[in-house]
Amino acid sequence: MDKDTRQAVADGGSGSDGGSDSGRGSAEGRQRLMAEGLTLAYDRRTVAEKLSVTIPDHSFTVIVGPNACGKSTLLRALSRMLKPVAGSVLLDGQAIGTMPAKKVARTLGLLPQSSIAPDGITVADLVARGRYPHQGLLRQWSEADERIVDESMAATGVAELADRYVDELSGGQRQRVWIAMAIAQQTPLLLLDEPTTYLDIQHQIDVLDLCAQLHEEQGRTLVAVLHDLNHAARYATHLIAMRGGEIVAEGAPGDVVTAEQVERVFGLPCQVIDDPETGTPLVIPAARRSRTARVEAPTPLAGFVSES
């Protein structure tokens, strides 16, 4: 998409409130993103009740836990994609559900777990959509927007794919394009639901390195759902461990990732050692024979008396 075409698209999709709230600080003593007393459900199936959480400002917070524990559901609620049955999500002290969509989009970006691109859209066009929340009657497509789109594609390694159609790409390539769009949105808070899905090990590390860079060098607050506990322990500054729709532990990775907590949350016997590269916790699952022996070990019967 050339600049004139992008300008036309931006004009057609612009709202009345231009500018950006990304530099606005939170009220004194209050974190920018928090949830209070959430009850979360899909149809009539309740996933979590009375769930409260505070995301530390300028942290790289990672949510971990077994499948179907409510990780992605919590992230969807924090991003306003899922309306709570009860309780509220607060963004800069306001109930997020009452805020104008464009204002939220200038403050909080989201990479959902499953994203579907419009048919026939190129990589550059899709990444450019990350800039639309910043367009308005008094703020239209600019050279700065063009530069941010180019930088976002370069940072995620998709610049050479700029003119390709998104639906022609592999799953891993598409995932990096969606991440580029989220980065181009340039929000102070960025939520990512399983950002390493479909990626090989090299690109998983590349994406997490990029997230760490956004956190460390730009001061952005990141919240990610990850399945790999070792990746979470290596990159997070704040961990939230969930099980059965509840938060069972949170804090620094060194405090949360212990052998006892891993077995409690995941049901996995393990050892936890220091990562030789970073010094962060490294989970070593017990060997199959050790786990099998543990499961098959006879359980003493209380009050049993031998008659031999």
Secondary structure by P-SEA (a helix, b strand, c coil): ccaaaaaaaaaaacccccccccccccccccccccccbbbbbccccccccbbbbbbccccbbbbbbcccccaaaaaaaaacccccccccccccccccccccaaaaaaccccccccccccccccaaaaaaccccccccccccccaaaaaaaaaaaaaaccccccccccccccaaaaaaaaaaaaaaacccbbbbccccccccaaaaaaaaaaaaaaaaccbbbbbbbbccaaaaaacccbbbbbccccccccccccccccaaaaaaaccbbbbbbcccccccbbbbcccaaaaaaaaacccccccccccc
